[in-house]
Amino acid sequence: MRSILRPRPGQRAVFVAATRTLSIYDSKVMRGACVADKKTEAPAVDIFFTPETKTITVNLHERKGSAAIALPLLFRLQPQQGYALIHELMDGRNRRIKSFYWRLWFDEDFESSALSDPSFPINKGVFFFFFF
């Protein structure tokens, strides 16, 4: 988390106490932006805290053209433990990561693709089509 939250040139951090949100915006030049709007801010990181469930959601944004695709990472605050108060929620973690990379590479939702179906047959032809 330290490397994610480390200040960098051209970034701006916004904390909203009412919604318990920290957003970090990156003002680097975005690919695909029009010439008049080259210095557009894009979200780099969003952090939300939900006190009812004690859940911390960290959205890491990756730029693809003029859009930003979010990778949601979920954590739970467990104050009853004396050490390591924040734990990553592993339920659905691999699915969220697969969905992020699918949207980044193929511009569609992973859930709407044929590969999200567990009964989809992965044979040698399909493997070579996607990976070679």
N, C-alpha and C positions, 0 to 999 in steps of 0.2 A: 504494500500500500504506500510505502514511503516514496517509491519511484513514481507511482501514479500521481500522487499529490504534490510532488516536488515542483516548485515554481519554475516556469520557463519563460523566456522572452516572448512577448506577444500574447500572453495569456491573461485572462481576467477571471477572478473568482467572485461569485455572487452567493451570499448566504441569506436565506429567507427563514427567519426564526419561526414565523407563524406556521409554515408548512414543513419545517425541519428538513430543508433541502439545501444542499451545496451543489452548485453548478460551476464548472470550469469551462470557459469558452476560449477557443483558439482562434486568433485573428490572422492566421497565415493565409496566403493566397490559395484559393480553392481552384482545382482544375475544373474546367467547364463553366466557370462563372463568366458573365459578360464583362467586357473591358471596363465599363463604367462602375461595375460593382465588384472589382477584384479583391477588395479588402473586406470580405464578408466574414463575420464571425460564425463559427460552427461549434456546436457542443463537443467537448472532448470527454468530459466525465460528468455524470450526474449521480449524486448520492442522496437517497431518501431514507428517512427513518420513520417506521410505523410503530408508535409506542404500544398500541393494543396487542400486537403480536411480537413486539420486540425484534422486528425484522429490519435489516439494513439492506437496501437494494443499491447496488453499484452498477451503473450502466456505463460501459466503456464504448465510446463511439469511434468507429473507423470510417474514414471518408471513402466514398466511391463516387467519383465524378463530383456533382454538386450536392449529393445527398450524404447523410451520415447514417450508418447502420449500427445499431446498439447491440452489445453483448451484455446481457443481464447476469450479474453475479449476486447470489443471495447469501446473506449472513444472518446469524441470530445472536443477539446480545443475551448472555447468560450471567447476570450479575451475582448470582448465588455462588459461582465458582470464584475462588480467590486468585486463580491464575488462568490466563488465556480466556478472557471474557467473551471474545467474539469467535464464533465457529461458523465455518461455511456450511450451508445447507446442501447436501449432496443429492437430495431427491430431485430428479429431472435435470441435473447439471449437465450430463453428457448430451441430453436432448437439446438444451439451450445452446450449447457450444456447436453442435451439428447444425442447428437451425441458423445460427449466426454465419457460419462459414458458407452454408448453402446460399443464403441471401447475398453474401458478399461475392461469391463466385458466379452464381447463376441467375441472379435477379428475380428469384421467385421464392415463395415460402416453402420450407422443407416439408411441412405438413401436407401441402397440396401435390408434392411430387410422388412418383411411384416408389422411390426408395424408402419413404417413411413407412410403407406397409411392411409389417414383419414377415408376411408370407411372400414378399417379392423375391423371386429366385435370382440369386447372384451366381451367375456362371462365368466362365472364362471370358466370353465375349463382352459381357456387361462390365466386368472388371477392367479389361483393356480399353474399353471405350471411355471410361471415366478417369483412368489413372495413367494412360500412356498415349 
